[in-house]
């Protein structure tokens, strides 16, 4: 059974940076599609960036140029570097993993989430 554990969230002022980490275990990390997504109560889930097993990444327009996803296959850790943070980035951030990218929210593994709060 796969497990994911996020860390690195916190409170920052607008314009600041944070780096989230997601430690994985229990599945073949390097062959999985990995992603970060965020949830805000009352709003739709937003898939922030996705990294497939070929290291091809896609980003939501709202974070393009500010967020960077990366993966360390040897250590089995997924990262999200967030720069120039804005108040609208405030959310609970989750990492997800699945054997296929279109399975991330149906047959994937999720972490417990880490809160990011950006003040203006």
CORTA-V654389 format. One record per backbone hydrogen bond with DSSP energy under -1.0 kcal/mol. CO is the residue of the C=O (numbers start at 0). NH is the residue of the N-H. E is the energy in kcal/mol with one decimal. If there is no record, write none. Layout:
# CORTA-V654389
co->CO nh->NH e->E
co->CO nh->NH e->E
This chain:
# CORTA-V654389
co->2 nh->24 e->-1.9
co->4 nh->22 e->-2.5
co->6 nh->20 e->-2.6
co->9 nh->116 e->-2.7
co->11 nh->118 e->-2.5
co->12 nh->15 e->-2.2
co->15 nh->84 e->-2.4
co->17 nh->81 e->-3.2
co->19 nh->79 e->-2.2
co->20 nh->6 e->-2.1
co->21 nh->77 e->-2.5
co->22 nh->4 e->-1.7
co->24 nh->2 e->-2.8
co->26 nh->28 e->-1.7
co->27 nh->30 e->-1.8
co->28 nh->31 e->-1.7
co->32 nh->97 e->-2.2
co->33 nh->50 e->-3.7
co->34 nh->95 e->-2.5
co->35 nh->47 e->-2.2
co->36 nh->93 e->-3.1
co->37 nh->45 e->-2.2
co->38 nh->91 e->-2.5
co->39 nh->42 e->-2.5
co->45 nh->37 e->-2.4
co->47 nh->59 e->-2.4
co->48 nh->35 e->-2.3
co->49 nh->57 e->-1.8
co->50 nh->33 e->-3.0
co->51 nh->54 e->-2.5
co->55 nh->51 e->-2.3
co->57 nh->49 e->-2.1
co->59 nh->62 e->-1.7
co->59 nh->63 e->-1.2
co->62 nh->65 e->-2.6
co->62 nh->66 e->-2.2
co->65 nh->82 e->-2.2
co->67 nh->80 e->-3.0
co->69 nh->78 e->-3.2
co->71 nh->75 e->-1.6
co->71 nh->76 e->-1.6
co->75 nh->23 e->-2.4
co->76 nh->71 e->-3.0
co->77 nh->21 e->-2.1
co->78 nh->69 e->-1.6
co->79 nh->19 e->-2.7
co->80 nh->67 e->-2.5
co->81 nh->17 e->-2.1
co->84 nh->14 e->-3.1
co->85 nh->88 e->-2.4
co->86 nh->89 e->-1.8
co->90 nh->115 e->-2.7
co->91 nh->38 e->-2.4
co->92 nh->113 e->-2.2
co->93 nh->36 e->-2.5
co->94 nh->110 e->-1.8
co->95 nh->34 e->-2.2
co->96 nh->108 e->-3.0
co->97 nh->32 e->-2.9
co->99 nh->102 e->-1.8
co->100 nh->103 e->-1.3
co->102 nh->105 e->-1.4
co->102 nh->106 e->-2.9
co->108 nh->96 e->-1.9
co->113 nh->92 e->-2.8
co->115 nh->90 e->-1.9
co->116 nh->11 e->-2.6
co->118 nh->13 e->-2.7
